[in-house]
Amino acid sequence: MKVVHEAPNTPRVPRRGPYSQVVRLGELLFVAGQAGLDPKTGAPVPGFEAQARQAFENLRAILEDAGSGLPHVVKTTCFLAEPEGFDQLNALYAEYFPQTPPARSTPVVKLPRGLLFSIEAIAALPQRA
């Protein structure tokens, strides 16, 4: 297998730091942790649910611009700053992944800049006919 490595970053999502938003390796996309940052200001949106929703939207934008989408996500890691957000996360997860939801890990960690939520993902590129 020839390894294809590229980083198709999108300008639709704020990037904070020296990393790739997404890296393509073969037919897989590895998306860096996406927080609930407002695409226009780069600042965290207020409140857990709004921040988590924005993080899912940022993830969607990156995947779409890289040629995939939420239906092709196979694994996520969702980082919570507080365990109390778990029920809200489950509701959002069911909303954003209504069909076969991807495998998920959900550690509770201290996130930078007062963030409440972050999500990283591995997705497949859809098969072209």
KESEMI-117451 format. One record per atom (N, C-alpha, C, O): atom name; residue number from 1; x, y, z; residue in one letter. Coordinates in nm, 4 decimals. Example, Ala and Ser with C-alpha at 12.3 -4.5 7.8 and 13.67 -1.06 7.14 Angstrom:
# KESEMI-117451
["N",1,[1.3190,-0.5690,0.7800],"A"];
["CA",1,[1.2300,-0.4500,0.7800],"A"];
["C",1,[1.3200,-0.3300,0.7800],"A"];
["O",1,[1.4236,-0.3319,0.8465],"A"];
["N",2,[1.2850,-0.2250,0.7080],"S"];
["CA",2,[1.3670,-0.1060,0.7140],"S"];
["C",2,[1.2900,0.0030,0.7870],"S"];
["O",2,[1.3409,0.1138,0.8039],"S"];
//
This chain:
# KESEMI-117451
["N",1,[0.0843,-0.1182,0.0000],"M"];
["CA",1,[0.0000,0.0000,0.0000],"M"];
["C",1,[0.0885,0.1240,0.0000],"M"];
["O",1,[0.1767,0.1389,0.0845],"M"];
["N",2,[0.0642,0.2107,-0.0938],"K"];
["CA",2,[0.1356,0.3377,-0.0965],"K"];
["C",2,[0.0682,0.4332,0.0016],"K"];
["O",2,[-0.0531,0.4529,-0.0040],"K"];
["N",3,[0.1450,0.4909,0.0893],"V"];
["CA",3,[0.0902,0.5826,0.1897],"V"];
["C",3,[0.0821,0.7221,0.1294],"V"];
["O",3,[0.1821,0.7780,0.0844],"V"];
["N",4,[-0.0392,0.7772,0.1294],"V"];
["CA",4,[-0.0612,0.9146,0.0856],"V"];
["C",4,[-0.0853,0.9970,0.2104],"V"];
["O",4,[-0.1776,0.9694,0.2870],"V"];
["N",5,[-0.0040,1.0963,0.2305],"H"];
["CA",5,[-0.0159,1.1804,0.3494],"H"];
["C",5,[-0.0337,1.3241,0.3040],"H"];
["O",5,[0.0551,1.3808,0.2404],"H"];
["N",6,[-0.1462,1.3825,0.3358],"E"];
["CA",6,[-0.1687,1.5221,0.3045],"E"];
["C",6,[-0.2522,1.5847,0.4159],"E"];
["O",6,[-0.3197,1.5146,0.4912],"E"];
["N",7,[-0.2469,1.7156,0.4251],"A"];
["CA",7,[-0.3186,1.7885,0.5291],"A"];
["C",7,[-0.4082,1.8930,0.4637],"A"];
["O",7,[-0.3666,2.0074,0.4455],"A"];
["N",8,[-0.5322,1.8545,0.4280],"P"];
["CA",8,[-0.6234,1.9473,0.3602],"P"];
["C",8,[-0.6992,2.0375,0.4588],"P"];
["O",8,[-0.8177,2.0153,0.4837],"P"];
["N",9,[-0.6326,2.1375,0.5142],"N"];
["CA",9,[-0.6956,2.2253,0.6124],"N"];
["C",9,[-0.8039,2.3112,0.5493],"N"];
["O",9,[-0.7981,2.3424,0.4303],"N"];
["N",10,[-0.9031,2.3496,0.6297],"T"];
["CA",10,[-1.0120,2.4339,0.5826],"T"];
["C",10,[-1.0057,2.5705,0.6503],"T"];
["O",10,[-0.9759,2.5790,0.7694],"T"];
["N",11,[-1.0333,2.6762,0.5765],"P"];
["CA",11,[-1.0381,2.8087,0.6385],"P"];
["C",11,[-1.1690,2.8341,0.7136],"P"];
["O",11,[-1.1830,2.9372,0.7795],"P"];
["N",12,[-1.2662,2.7406,0.7045],"R"];
["CA",12,[-1.3959,2.7603,0.7704],"R"];
["C",12,[-1.3913,2.7371,0.9215],"R"];
["O",12,[-1.4877,2.7672,0.9919],"R"];
["N",13,[-1.2799,2.6840,0.9711],"V"];
["CA",13,[-1.2682,2.6511,1.1139],"V"];
["C",13,[-1.1415,2.7152,1.1685],"V"];
["O",13,[-1.0352,2.7041,1.1074],"V"];
["N",14,[-1.1518,2.7827,1.2841],"P"];
["CA",14,[-1.0312,2.8439,1.3399],"P"];
["C",14,[-0.9289,2.7393,1.3823],"P"];
["O",14,[-0.9637,2.6347,1.4369],"P"];
["N",15,[-0.8035,2.7693,1.3562],"R"];
["CA",15,[-0.6957,2.6787,1.3958],"R"];
["C",15,[-0.6076,2.7537,1.4936],"R"];
["O",15,[-0.5652,2.8661,1.4667],"R"];
["N",16,[-0.5803,2.6921,1.6061],"R"];
["CA",16,[-0.4998,2.7534,1.7108],"R"];
["C",16,[-0.3760,2.6701,1.7347],"R"];
["O",16,[-0.3805,2.5754,1.8133],"R"];
["N",17,[-0.2666,2.7017,1.6703],"G"];
["CA",17,[-0.1444,2.6293,1.6981],"G"];
["C",17,[-0.0847,2.5619,1.5769],"G"];
["O",17,[-0.1446,2.5598,1.4694],"G"];
["N",18,[0.0350,2.5064,1.5953],"P"];
["CA",18,[0.1095,2.4455,1.4849],"P"];
["C",18,[0.0715,2.2989,1.4627],"P"];
["O",18,[0.1492,2.2089,1.4944],"P"];
["N",19,[-0.0460,2.2759,1.4092],"Y"];
["CA",19,[-0.0911,2.1397,1.3827],"Y"];
["C",19,[-0.1814,2.1411,1.2607],"Y"];
["O",19,[-0.2291,2.2469,1.2198],"Y"];
["N",20,[-0.2049,2.0262,1.2034],"S"];
["CA",20,[-0.2977,2.0115,1.0916],"S"];
["C",20,[-0.4367,1.9864,1.1477],"S"];
["O",20,[-0.4525,1.9128,1.2451],"S"];
["N",21,[-0.5366,2.0472,1.0868],"Q"];
["CA",21,[-0.6746,2.0205,1.1277],"Q"];
["C",21,[-0.7122,1.8770,1.0957],"Q"];
["O",21,[-0.7815,1.8109,1.1731],"Q"];
["N",22,[-0.6662,1.8300,0.9817],"V"];
["CA",22,[-0.6966,1.6947,0.9369],"V"];
["C",22,[-0.5793,1.6445,0.8553],"V"];
["O",22,[-0.5161,1.7196,0.7809],"V"];
["N",23,[-0.5515,1.5168,0.8708],"V"];
["CA",23,[-0.4467,1.4519,0.7922],"V"];
["C",23,[-0.5093,1.3319,0.7231],"V"];
["O",23,[-0.5786,1.2509,0.7846],"V"];
["N",24,[-0.4826,1.3230,0.5935],"R"];
["CA",24,[-0.5286,1.2072,0.5175],"R"];
["C",24,[-0.4147,1.1079,0.5091],"R"];
["O",24,[-0.3021,1.1429,0.4740],"R"];
["N",25,[-0.4455,0.9837,0.5418],"L"];
["CA",25,[-0.3504,0.8741,0.5292],"L"];
["C",25,[-0.4245,0.7634,0.4557],"L"];
["O",25,[-0.5114,0.6974,0.5126],"L"];
["N",26,[-0.3900,0.7437,0.3298],"G"];
["CA",26,[-0.4635,0.6471,0.2504],"G"];
["C",26,[-0.6084,0.6896,0.2377],"G"];
["O",26,[-0.6366,0.8005,0.1923],"G"];
["N",27,[-0.6995,0.6041,0.2768],"E"];
["CA",27,[-0.8429,0.6330,0.2679],"E"];
["C",27,[-0.9030,0.6747,0.4017],"E"];
["O",27,[-1.0250,0.6737,0.4183],"E"];
["N",28,[-0.8171,0.7114,0.4973],"L"];
["CA",28,[-0.8640,0.7556,0.6285],"L"];
["C",28,[-0.8286,0.9010,0.6521],"L"];
["O",28,[-0.7256,0.9502,0.6060],"L"];
["N",29,[-0.9167,0.9691,0.7253],"L"];
["CA",29,[-0.8930,1.1060,0.7693],"L"];
["C",29,[-0.8819,1.1065,0.9213],"L"];
["O",29,[-0.9653,1.0478,0.9903],"L"];
["N",30,[-0.7801,1.1719,0.9726],"F"];
["CA",30,[-0.7590,1.1863,1.1165],"F"];
["C",30,[-0.7772,1.3333,1.1493],"F"];
["O",30,[-0.6953,1.4169,1.1110],"F"];
["N",31,[-0.8853,1.3651,1.2208],"V"];
["CA",31,[-0.9186,1.5044,1.2502],"V"];
["C",31,[-0.8720,1.5393,1.3908],"V"];
["O",31,[-0.9037,1.4699,1.4874],"V"];
["N",32,[-0.7961,1.6483,1.4005],"A"];
["CA",32,[-0.7488,1.6970,1.5303],"A"];
["C",32,[-0.8672,1.7407,1.6163],"A"];
["O",32,[-0.9764,1.7656,1.5653],"A"];
["N",33,[-0.8446,1.7495,1.7449],"G"];
["CA",33,[-0.9489,1.7918,1.8379],"G"];
["C",33,[-1.0106,1.9244,1.7973],"G"];
["O",33,[-0.9404,2.0227,1.7737],"G"];
["N",34,[-1.1429,1.9254,1.7894],"Q"];
["CA",34,[-1.2172,2.0456,1.7528],"Q"];
["C",34,[-1.2986,2.0920,1.8723],"Q"];
["O",34,[-1.3822,2.0190,1.9255],"Q"];
["N",35,[-1.2723,2.2144,1.9126],"A"];
["CA",35,[-1.3452,2.2738,2.0245],"A"];
["C",35,[-1.4596,2.3582,1.9695],"A"];
["O",35,[-1.4730,2.3768,1.8486],"A"];
["N",36,[-1.5392,2.4072,2.0589],"G"];
["CA",36,[-1.6517,2.4924,2.0221],"G"];
["C",36,[-1.6078,2.6357,2.0043],"G"];
["O",36,[-1.6504,2.7244,2.0782],"G"];
["N",37,[-1.5223,2.6583,1.9060],"L"];
["CA",37,[-1.4740,2.7935,1.8776],"L"];
["C",37,[-1.5572,2.8548,1.7663],"L"];
["O",37,[-1.5846,2.7908,1.6648],"L"];
["N",38,[-1.5966,2.9780,1.7865],"D"];
["CA",38,[-1.6718,3.0527,1.6865],"D"];
["C",38,[-1.5821,3.0699,1.5628],"D"];
["O",38,[-1.4703,3.1201,1.5746],"D"];
["N",39,[-1.6301,3.0289,1.4448],"P"];
["CA",39,[-1.5475,3.0390,1.3248],"P"];
["C",39,[-1.5076,3.1827,1.2891],"P"];
["O",39,[-1.4040,3.2040,1.2262],"P"];
["N",40,[-1.5881,3.2805,1.3282],"K"];
["CA",40,[-1.5588,3.4197,1.2936],"K"];
["C",40,[-1.4600,3.4842,1.3904],"K"];
["O",40,[-1.3723,3.5596,1.3484],"K"];
["N",41,[-1.4737,3.4548,1.5207],"T"];
["CA",41,[-1.3906,3.5221,1.6211],"T"];
["C",41,[-1.2779,3.4352,1.6739],"T"];
["O",41,[-1.1777,3.4868,1.7235],"T"];
["N",42,[-1.2935,3.3027,1.6636],"G"];
["CA",42,[-1.1946,3.2111,1.7202],"G"];
["C",42,[-1.2088,3.1954,1.8707],"G"];
["O",42,[-1.1293,3.1253,1.9333],"G"];
["N",43,[-1.3086,3.2595,1.9293],"A"];
["CA",43,[-1.3309,3.2518,2.0740],"A"];
["C",43,[-1.4280,3.1387,2.1067],"A"];
["O",43,[-1.5136,3.1047,2.0250],"A"];
["N",44,[-1.4150,3.0797,2.2269],"P"];
["CA",44,[-1.5104,2.9762,2.2667],"P"];
["C",44,[-1.6519,3.0333,2.2775],"P"];
["O",44,[-1.6715,3.1431,2.3296],"P"];
["N",45,[-1.7501,2.9578,2.2279],"V"];
["CA",45,[-1.8886,2.9989,2.2464],"V"];
["C",45,[-1.9289,2.9648,2.3897],"V"];
["O",45,[-1.8766,2.8692,2.4470],"V"];
["N",46,[-2.0215,3.0418,2.4489],"P"];
["CA",46,[-2.0550,3.0198,2.5895],"P"];
["C",46,[-2.1492,2.9012,2.6124],"P"];
["O",46,[-2.2398,2.8763,2.5329],"P"];
["N",47,[-2.1263,2.8292,2.7214],"G"];
["CA",47,[-2.2138,2.7205,2.7625],"G"];
["C",47,[-2.1778,2.5872,2.6999],"G"];
["O",47,[-2.1323,2.5811,2.5857],"G"];
["N",48,[-2.1986,2.4799,2.7759],"F"];
["CA",48,[-2.1580,2.3473,2.7288],"F"];
["C",48,[-2.2290,2.3061,2.6010],"F"];
["O",48,[-2.1638,2.2684,2.5037],"F"];
["N",49,[-2.3629,2.3129,2.5997],"E"];
["CA",49,[-2.4354,2.2624,2.4831],"E"];
["C",49,[-2.3999,2.3407,2.3569],"E"];
["O",49,[-2.3768,2.2807,2.2520],"E"];
["N",50,[-2.3951,2.4721,2.3651],"A"];
["CA",50,[-2.3609,2.5543,2.2482],"A"];
["C",50,[-2.2175,2.5282,2.2039],"A"];
["O",50,[-2.1891,2.5231,2.0842],"A"];
["N",51,[-2.1280,2.5118,2.2994],"Q"];
["CA",51,[-1.9883,2.4862,2.2666],"Q"];
["C",51,[-1.9729,2.3492,2.2000],"Q"];
["O",51,[-1.9009,2.3355,2.1011],"Q"];
["N",52,[-2.0401,2.2490,2.2541],"A"];
["CA",52,[-2.0332,2.1147,2.1962],"A"];
["C",52,[-2.0947,2.1133,2.0562],"A"];
["O",52,[-2.0402,2.0516,1.9646],"A"];
["N",53,[-2.2079,2.1812,2.0400],"R"];
["CA",53,[-2.2721,2.1878,1.9084],"R"];
["C",53,[-2.1784,2.2538,1.8065],"R"];
["O",53,[-2.1671,2.2071,1.6932],"R"];
["N",54,[-2.1121,2.3610,1.8465],"Q"];
["CA",54,[-2.0187,2.4280,1.7559],"Q"];
["C",54,[-1.9006,2.3365,1.7218],"Q"];
["O",54,[-1.8523,2.3369,1.6086],"Q"];
["N",55,[-1.8548,2.2591,1.8186],"A"];
["CA",55,[-1.7459,2.1649,1.7928],"A"];
["C",55,[-1.7888,2.0607,1.6892],"A"];
["O",55,[-1.7109,2.0267,1.6001],"A"];
["N",56,[-1.9116,2.0099,1.7001],"F"];
["CA",56,[-1.9629,1.9151,1.6007],"F"];
["C",56,[-1.9719,1.9812,1.4632],"F"];
["O",56,[-1.9399,1.9186,1.3621],"F"];
["N",57,[-2.0154,2.1076,1.4590],"E"];
["CA",57,[-2.0240,2.1793,1.3316],"E"];
["C",57,[-1.8854,2.2026,1.2716],"E"];
["O",57,[-1.8674,2.1929,1.1502],"E"];
["N",58,[-1.7876,2.2336,1.3573],"N"];
["CA",58,[-1.6504,2.2501,1.3091],"N"];
["C",58,[-1.5975,2.1179,1.2536],"N"];
["O",58,[-1.5314,2.1153,1.1498],"N"];
["N",59,[-1.6272,2.0088,1.3234],"L"];
["CA",59,[-1.5872,1.8763,1.2746],"L"];
["C",59,[-1.6514,1.8485,1.1387],"L"];
["O",59,[-1.5848,1.8007,1.0468],"L"];
["N",60,[-1.7805,1.8784,1.1261],"R"];
["CA",60,[-1.8513,1.8574,0.9994],"R"];
["C",60,[-1.7841,1.9360,0.8861],"R"];
["O",60,[-1.7626,1.8817,0.7777],"R"];
["N",61,[-1.7510,2.0625,0.9103],"A"];
["CA",61,[-1.6896,2.1473,0.8076],"A"];
["C",61,[-1.5554,2.0903,0.7615],"A"];
["O",61,[-1.5270,2.0856,0.6418],"A"];
["N",62,[-1.4746,2.0477,0.8560],"I"];
["CA",62,[-1.3439,1.9913,0.8205],"I"];
["C",62,[-1.3602,1.8652,0.7378],"I"];
["O",62,[-1.2925,1.8485,0.6364],"I"];
["N",63,[-1.4494,1.7761,0.7801],"L"];
["CA",63,[-1.4706,1.6518,0.7069],"L"];
["C",63,[-1.5232,1.6777,0.5666],"L"];
["O",63,[-1.4758,1.6170,0.4706],"L"];
["N",64,[-1.6206,1.7671,0.5537],"E"];
["CA",64,[-1.6768,1.7969,0.4221],"E"];
["C",64,[-1.5709,1.8564,0.3299],"E"];
["O",64,[-1.5619,1.8181,0.2132],"E"];
["N",65,[-1.4916,1.9489,0.3805],"D"];
["CA",65,[-1.3884,2.0105,0.2973],"D"];
["C",65,[-1.2775,1.9115,0.2599],"D"];
["O",65,[-1.2053,1.9325,0.1624],"D"];
["N",66,[-1.2645,1.8052,0.3368],"A"];
["CA",66,[-1.1645,1.7016,0.3068],"A"];
["C",66,[-1.2217,1.5889,0.2207],"A"];
["O",66,[-1.1507,1.4939,0.1875],"A"];
["N",67,[-1.3517,1.5993,0.1842],"G"];
["CA",67,[-1.4113,1.4997,0.0960],"G"];
["C",67,[-1.4868,1.3893,0.1650],"G"];
["O",67,[-1.5159,1.2870,0.1029],"G"];
["N",68,[-1.5197,1.4063,0.2918],"S"];
["CA",68,[-1.5923,1.3030,0.3666],"S"];
["C",68,[-1.7147,1.3680,0.4324],"S"];
["O",68,[-1.7729,1.4610,0.3765],"S"];
["N",69,[-1.7528,1.3208,0.5472],"G"];
["CA",69,[-1.8670,1.3765,0.6189],"G"];
["C",69,[-1.8948,1.2973,0.7451],"G"];
["O",69,[-1.8346,1.1925,0.7682],"G"];
["N",70,[-1.9847,1.3471,0.8253],"L"];
["CA",70,[-2.0172,1.2812,0.9523],"L"];
["C",70,[-2.0616,1.1357,0.9357],"L"];
["O",70,[-2.0276,1.0536,1.0209],"L"];
["N",71,[-2.1366,1.0990,0.8294],"P"];
["CA",71,[-2.1761,0.9587,0.8157],"P"];
["C",71,[-2.0585,0.8622,0.7981],"P"];
["O",71,[-2.0757,0.7410,0.8116],"P"];
["N",72,[-1.9406,0.9141,0.7685],"H"];
["CA",72,[-1.8241,0.8289,0.7444],"H"];
["C",72,[-1.7291,0.8226,0.8639],"H"];
["O",72,[-1.6214,0.7638,0.8547],"H"];
["N",73,[-1.7688,0.8832,0.9759],"V"];
["CA",73,[-1.6861,0.8784,1.0966],"V"];
["C",73,[-1.6960,0.7391,1.1576],"V"];
["O",73,[-1.8054,0.6852,1.1739],"V"];
["N",74,[-1.5802,0.6811,1.1913],"V"];
["CA",74,[-1.5779,0.5472,1.2490],"V"];
["C",74,[-1.5370,0.5472,1.3963],"V"];
["O",74,[-1.5659,0.4516,1.4682],"V"];
["N",75,[-1.4693,0.6546,1.4424],"K"];
["CA",75,[-1.4231,0.6599,1.5818],"K"];
["C",75,[-1.4106,0.8052,1.6230],"K"];
["O",75,[-1.3620,0.8886,1.5466],"K"];
["N",76,[-1.4548,0.8350,1.7442],"T"];
["CA",76,[-1.4343,0.9679,1.8014],"T"];
["C",76,[-1.3766,0.9548,1.9415],"T"];
["O",76,[-1.3906,0.8520,2.0078],"T"];
["N",77,[-1.3124,1.0604,1.9833],"T"];
["CA",77,[-1.2794,1.0793,2.1243],"T"];
["C",77,[-1.3379,1.2138,2.1610],"T"];
["O",77,[-1.3026,1.3164,2.1029],"T"];
["N",78,[-1.4276,1.2122,2.2578],"C"];
["CA",78,[-1.4932,1.3338,2.3051],"C"];
["C",78,[-1.4362,1.3668,2.4423],"C"];
["O",78,[-1.4446,1.2862,2.5350],"C"];
["N",79,[-1.3790,1.4844,2.4547],"F"];
["CA",79,[-1.3170,1.5264,2.5803],"F"];
["C",79,[-1.4121,1.6197,2.6543],"F"];
["O",79,[-1.4541,1.7224,2.6009],"F"];
["N",80,[-1.4453,1.5835,2.7763],"L"];
["CA",80,[-1.5323,1.6652,2.8606],"L"];
["C",80,[-1.4504,1.7285,2.9721],"L"];
["O",80,[-1.3650,1.6634,3.0323],"L"];
["N",81,[-1.4770,1.8553,2.9993],"A"];
["CA",81,[-1.4114,1.9211,3.1117],"A"];
["C",81,[-1.4794,1.8835,3.2434],"A"];
["O",81,[-1.4153,1.8808,3.3485],"A"];
["N",82,[-1.6077,1.8550,3.2371],"E"];
["CA",82,[-1.6863,1.8180,3.3557],"E"];
["C",82,[-1.7752,1.6988,3.3225],"E"];
["O",82,[-1.8368,1.6973,3.2160],"E"];
["N",83,[-1.7839,1.5991,3.4098],"P"];
["CA",83,[-1.8665,1.4816,3.3796],"P"];
["C",83,[-2.0159,1.5135,3.3698],"P"];
["O",83,[-2.0920,1.4341,3.3145],"P"];
["N",84,[-2.0583,1.6272,3.4220],"E"];
["CA",84,[-2.2002,1.6644,3.4173],"E"];
["C",84,[-2.2503,1.6859,3.2741],"E"];
["O",84,[-2.3711,1.6843,3.2507],"E"];
["N",85,[-2.1610,1.7055,3.1801],"G"];
["CA",85,[-2.2018,1.7262,3.0415],"G"];
["C",85,[-2.2307,1.5973,2.9665],"G"];
["O",85,[-2.2687,1.6017,2.8495],"G"];
["N",86,[-2.2135,1.4829,3.0311],"F"];
["CA",86,[-2.2254,1.3546,2.9626],"F"];
["C",86,[-2.3633,1.3322,2.8998],"F"];
["O",86,[-2.3715,1.2858,2.7861],"F"];
["N",87,[-2.4726,1.3645,2.9720],"D"];
["CA",87,[-2.6069,1.3434,2.9165],"D"];
["C",87,[-2.6325,1.4338,2.7962],"D"];
["O",87,[-2.6914,1.3904,2.6972],"D"];
["N",88,[-2.5888,1.5583,2.8043],"Q"];
["CA",88,[-2.6045,1.6492,2.6902],"Q"];
["C",88,[-2.5221,1.5999,2.5712],"Q"];
["O",88,[-2.5663,1.6077,2.4565],"Q"];
["N",89,[-2.4037,1.5498,2.5993],"L"];
["CA",89,[-2.3209,1.4944,2.4926],"L"];
["C",89,[-2.3913,1.3773,2.4252],"L"];
["O",89,[-2.3929,1.3687,2.3025],"L"];
["N",90,[-2.4491,1.2878,2.5030],"N"];
["CA",90,[-2.5197,1.1732,2.4445],"N"];
["C",90,[-2.6324,1.2186,2.3527],"N"];
["O",90,[-2.6519,1.1613,2.2455],"N"];
["N",91,[-2.7069,1.3211,2.3938],"A"];
["CA",91,[-2.8164,1.3720,2.3106],"A"];
["C",91,[-2.7617,1.4307,2.1799],"A"];
["O",91,[-2.8168,1.4051,2.0729],"A"];
["N",92,[-2.6543,1.5087,2.1883],"L"];
["CA",92,[-2.5946,1.5664,2.0678],"L"];
["C",92,[-2.5348,1.4583,1.9786],"L"];
["O",92,[-2.5455,1.4656,1.8562],"L"];
["N",93,[-2.4727,1.3594,2.0387],"Y"];
["CA",93,[-2.4125,1.2500,1.9619],"Y"];
["C",93,[-2.5203,1.1786,1.8806],"Y"];
["O",93,[-2.5003,1.1482,1.7630],"Y"];
["N",94,[-2.6346,1.1520,1.9440],"A"];
["CA",94,[-2.7451,1.0865,1.8744],"A"];
["C",94,[-2.8000,1.1753,1.7627],"A"];
["O",94,[-2.8453,1.1249,1.6600],"A"];
["N",95,[-2.7961,1.3065,1.7823],"E"];
["CA",95,[-2.8430,1.4001,1.6797],"E"];
["C",95,[-2.7474,1.4048,1.5600],"E"];
["O",95,[-2.7915,1.4004,1.4452],"E"];
["N",96,[-2.6188,1.4136,1.5863],"Y"];
["CA",96,[-2.5207,1.4263,1.4783],"Y"];
["C",96,[-2.4857,1.2929,1.4127],"Y"];
["O",96,[-2.4403,1.2897,1.2983],"Y"];
["N",97,[-2.5066,1.1836,1.4845],"F"];
["CA",97,[-2.4812,1.0500,1.4299],"F"];
["C",97,[-2.6070,0.9648,1.4473],"F"];
["O",97,[-2.6070,0.8708,1.5268],"F"];
["N",98,[-2.7160,0.9969,1.3727],"P"];
["CA",98,[-2.8436,0.9299,1.3956],"P"];
["C",98,[-2.8467,0.7839,1.3512],"P"];
["O",98,[-2.9236,0.7044,1.4053],"P"];
["N",99,[-2.7640,0.7481,1.2535],"Q"];
["CA",99,[-2.7581,0.6096,1.2096],"Q"];
["C",99,[-2.6552,0.5372,1.2958],"Q"];
["O",99,[-2.6436,0.5677,1.4145],"Q"];
["N",100,[-2.5838,0.4465,1.2426],"T"];
["CA",100,[-2.4849,0.3716,1.3182],"T"];
["C",100,[-2.3815,0.4679,1.3767],"T"];
["O",100,[-2.2962,0.5179,1.3034],"T"];
["N",101,[-2.3878,0.4948,1.5076],"P"];
["CA",101,[-2.2927,0.5900,1.5654],"P"];
["C",101,[-2.1525,0.5298,1.5701],"P"];
["O",101,[-2.1355,0.4090,1.5870],"P"];
["N",102,[-2.0527,0.6167,1.5547],"P"];
["CA",102,[-1.9149,0.5673,1.5600],"P"];
["C",102,[-1.8759,0.5239,1.7005],"P"];
["O",102,[-1.9376,0.5643,1.7991],"P"];
["N",103,[-1.7732,0.4416,1.7076],"A"];
["CA",103,[-1.7159,0.4061,1.8377],"A"];
["C",103,[-1.6698,0.5354,1.9050],"A"];
["O",103,[-1.6337,0.6319,1.8377],"A"];
["N",104,[-1.6716,0.5364,2.0387],"R"];
["CA",104,[-1.6402,0.6608,2.1099],"R"];
["C",104,[-1.5713,0.6325,2.2418],"R"];
["O",104,[-1.6044,0.5374,2.3126],"R"];
["N",105,[-1.4751,0.7169,2.2730],"S"];
["CA",105,[-1.4163,0.7230,2.4070],"S"];
["C",105,[-1.4478,0.8610,2.4600],"S"];
["O",105,[-1.4524,0.9572,2.3834],"S"];
["N",106,[-1.4698,0.8723,2.5911],"T"];
["CA",106,[-1.5077,1.0013,2.6484],"T"];
["C",106,[-1.4359,1.0257,2.7811],"T"];
["O",106,[-1.4954,1.0085,2.8875],"T"];
["N",107,[-1.3096,1.0651,2.7758],"P"];
["CA",107,[-1.2408,1.0975,2.9010],"P"];
["C",107,[-1.2810,1.2353,2.9533],"P"];
["O",107,[-1.3169,1.3248,2.8767],"P"];
["N",108,[-1.2742,1.2496,3.0832],"V"];
["CA",108,[-1.2936,1.3796,3.1479],"V"];
["C",108,[-1.1539,1.4331,3.1773],"V"];
["O",108,[-1.0758,1.3712,3.2496],"V"];
["N",109,[-1.1243,1.5495,3.1198],"V"];
["CA",109,[-0.9903,1.6071,3.1278],"V"];
["C",109,[-0.9981,1.7571,3.1485],"V"];
["O",109,[-1.1031,1.8181,3.1280],"V"];
["N",110,[-0.8882,1.8156,3.1888],"K"];
["CA",110,[-0.8804,1.9614,3.1954],"K"];
["C",110,[-0.8440,2.0112,3.0554],"K"];
["O",110,[-0.7386,1.9770,3.0018],"K"];
["N",111,[-0.9319,2.0918,2.9975],"L"];
["CA",111,[-0.9099,2.1456,2.8641],"L"];
["C",111,[-0.8519,2.2865,2.8737],"L"];
["O",111,[-0.8776,2.3571,2.9712],"L"];
["N",112,[-0.7742,2.3282,2.7741],"P"];
["CA",112,[-0.7136,2.4613,2.7785],"P"];
["C",112,[-0.8160,2.5725,2.7556],"P"];
["O",112,[-0.9258,2.5487,2.7053],"P"];
["N",113,[-0.7776,2.6934,2.7936],"R"];
["CA",113,[-0.8543,2.8153,2.7658],"R"];
["C",113,[-0.9966,2.8121,2.8196],"R"];
["O",113,[-1.0833,2.8822,2.7674],"R"];
["N",114,[-1.0229,2.7323,2.9229],"G"];
["CA",114,[-1.1567,2.7250,2.9793],"G"];
["C",114,[-1.2573,2.6530,2.8916],"G"];
["O",114,[-1.3780,2.6688,2.9104],"G"];
["N",115,[-1.2096,2.5739,2.7957],"L"];
["CA",115,[-1.3004,2.5004,2.7085],"L"];
["C",115,[-1.3738,2.3930,2.7879],"L"];
["O",115,[-1.3224,2.3403,2.8866],"L"];
["N",116,[-1.4946,2.3618,2.7429],"L"];
["CA",116,[-1.5779,2.2631,2.8100],"L"];
["C",116,[-1.5858,2.1312,2.7340],"L"];
["O",116,[-1.6205,2.0280,2.7913],"L"];
["N",117,[-1.5531,2.1348,2.6033],"F"];
["CA",117,[-1.5712,2.0174,2.5186],"F"];
["C",117,[-1.4759,2.0241,2.3999],"F"];
["O",117,[-1.4433,2.1322,2.3509],"F"];
["N",118,[-1.4321,1.9077,2.3548],"S"];
["CA",118,[-1.3533,1.8947,2.2328],"S"];
["C",118,[-1.3785,1.7557,2.1758],"S"];
["O",118,[-1.4017,1.6603,2.2500],"S"];
["N",119,[-1.3736,1.7453,2.0426],"I"];
["CA",119,[-1.3954,1.6164,1.9778],"I"];
["C",119,[-1.2911,1.5966,1.8688],"I"];
["O",119,[-1.2648,1.6874,1.7900],"I"];
["N",120,[-1.2312,1.4771,1.8644],"E"];
["CA",120,[-1.1435,1.4390,1.7541],"E"];
["C",120,[-1.2052,1.3166,1.6888],"E"];
["O",120,[-1.2847,1.2458,1.7505],"E"];
["N",121,[-1.1679,1.2918,1.5627],"A"];
["CA",121,[-1.2352,1.1841,1.4900],"A"];
["C",121,[-1.1439,1.1183,1.3872],"A"];
["O",121,[-1.0463,1.1762,1.3395],"A"];
["N",122,[-1.1805,0.9956,1.3561],"I"];
["CA",122,[-1.1228,0.9224,1.2433],"I"];
["C",122,[-1.2394,0.8919,1.1507],"I"];
["O",122,[-1.3421,0.8393,1.1935],"I"];
["N",123,[-1.2223,0.9255,1.0233],"A"];
["CA",123,[-1.3288,0.9035,0.9258],"A"];
["C",123,[-1.2724,0.8398,0.7995],"A"];
["O",123,[-1.1547,0.8556,0.7671],"A"];
["N",124,[-1.3572,0.7688,0.7305],"A"];
["CA",124,[-1.3202,0.7101,0.6022],"A"];
["C",124,[-1.3566,0.8070,0.4908],"A"];
["O",124,[-1.4490,0.8872,0.5046],"A"];
["N",125,[-1.2847,0.7989,0.3823],"L"];
["CA",125,[-1.3254,0.8697,0.2615],"L"];
["C",125,[-1.4271,0.7820,0.1909],"L"];
["O",125,[-1.4048,0.6617,0.1770],"L"];
["N",126,[-1.5374,0.8386,0.1462],"P"];
["CA",126,[-1.6389,0.7543,0.0805],"P"];
["C",126,[-1.5857,0.6952,-0.0491],"P"];
["O",126,[-1.5044,0.7557,-0.1189],"P"];
["N",127,[-1.6334,0.5764,-0.0788],"Q"];
["CA",127,[-1.5954,0.5089,-0.2039],"Q"];
["C",127,[-1.6585,0.5825,-0.3211],"Q"];
["O",127,[-1.7783,0.6110,-0.3194],"Q"];
["N",128,[-1.5804,0.6127,-0.4205],"R"];
["CA",128,[-1.6300,0.6804,-0.5407],"R"];
["C",128,[-1.6743,0.5743,-0.6417],"R"];
["O",128,[-1.6048,0.4750,-0.6634],"R"];
["N",129,[-1.7885,0.5963,-0.7018],"A"];
["CA",129,[-1.8411,0.5003,-0.8002],"A"];
["C",129,[-1.7749,0.5176,-0.9356],"A"];
["O",129,[-1.8071,0.4452,-1.0298],"A"];
//
